Amino acid sequence: MADGTFLHTADHKPAGVSRYLANEAETLALGAELAPGLKPGMVIYLSGNLGTGKTTLARGVLRGLGYTGKVKSPTFTLVELYKLSRLYLYHFDFYRVEDSRELGDAGFREYFSPESVCLVEWPENAATGLPPADVKVLLRVAGAGRRVEISAETEAGRNCVDRLNH
């Protein structure tokens, strides 16, 4: 749900996942595990401090969707496009965005279409210019690894996140 509340299942538990990721390989594997549940039109927010693994998770998603090329961080370009066999994936990094109106002026809303999946790093920097997330991912440093919290915000998001619980 766009208001930030959890989507609840029939037994009133939030549709979400919490995991400890010990290393980069586990972060890549989680991204690959998330990938099959992504459907055209979905928006995924990737949040966390610098160096917590947002781009690594995005790389794992792309690998899980069959992409074998180089995955670049879009920190300076703001967006990288990946044309895959079943969809277009746009990977955004809004770390350097200071005013979300910049995105509207640059036409970024056009990327968020029913035919594409959008992975958005630093969504909080563009909050007013983005559609609501289907899935929210929060990565935090936890000892030598990372703690990831994944929450479903819509029915499509729940279908995606529920795959991680099996």
HELIX and SHEET records of a PDB file:
HELIX    1   1 GLU A   24  LEU A   34  1                                  11    
HELIX    2   2 ALA A   35  GLY A   37  5                                   3    
HELIX    3   3 LYS A   54  GLY A   64  1                                  11    
HELIX    4   4 ARG A  101  ASP A  105  1                                   5    
HELIX    5   5 PHE A  108  TYR A  111  5                                   4    
HELIX    6   6 PRO A  123  GLY A  129  5                                   7    
HELIX    7   7 GLU A  155  ASP A  162  1                                   8    
HELIX    8   8 ARG A  163  ASN A  165  5                                   3    
SHEET    1   A 7 GLY A  16  LEU A  21  0                                        
SHEET    2   A 7 GLY A 145  ALA A 152 -1                                        
SHEET    3   A 7 VAL A 135  ALA A 142 -1                                        
SHEET    4   A 7 VAL A  43  SER A  47  1                                        
SHEET    5   A 7 SER A 116  GLU A 121  1                                        
SHEET    6   A 7 TYR A  88  ASP A  93  1                                        
SHEET    7   A 7 VAL A  79  LYS A  83 -1                                        
END                                                                             
